[in-house]
């Protein structure tokens, strides 16, 4: 997990500059940690801009919609 956290911290600001990206976190799939990119829209053009891996760590994309304060 430590490797995924370091990579997330390294790329988080860059990823958040991409329109439609609303968050970056760490996920767990198939007993492996991954970088999870949260997006506000399910858009093919946006998905094509996102990496499949960062420094050997898999990236997963999760559609969460718009995030607002309550």
N, C-alpha and C positions, 0 to 999 in steps of 0.2 A: 504494500500500500504506500510505503514511503516514496517509492519511485513515482507512482502516479500523482501523489500530492505535489512533489517537486515540479513535475512536468506541467500540471495544472496551473500552478503558481507562475510558471515561466510564460505560458501562452494565454492565460486568462484575459489580460487587458487587450491583447491583439484580437482575440476571438470576439470579445464584447463590442468591438468597433464595427463588426459586420452587422448591417441592418437585419433585424429579425432574430438575432441571438439575444436572449434575455438572461441567460445564466450559464455558468460552467461549474461542474461539480465532479464528484467521484462516484462511480457506480460499481456494482459487483454483478458480474454475469459469468456463469459457468465456472465459478470459483476463481475468477480472475478480476482484478481491479481494472477499471477503465476510466477514461475521461468521458464525462457525460455533458453534452452540449444541449442546453434547453433552448427551444426556438418558439417564437410566437405564432408562426404560420407554417403550415405543411405545404411547402413550396419547392418544386423541383429545382428551380434556379438557385434558391438558397442552399439546398442540400448539396448541389454541385460545387459550391464554394467552400464547403467544410471538409476537413481532412478525414481520412479513414483511420489514420494512425498518427500519433505524435511520438517521435523518438522510440518507436517500437511498442508503444502502449495503444491498444485499440481505443477507438472513439465510437461512442454511441450517441445518437441524436434522439431526443425525446420532445415531442410536441406538447407544449403546456399552455399555449394560448398567451394572451396578453397578461402581464403581471401588473397589478395595481395595488396601491396602498389602501388600507381600510382604516 
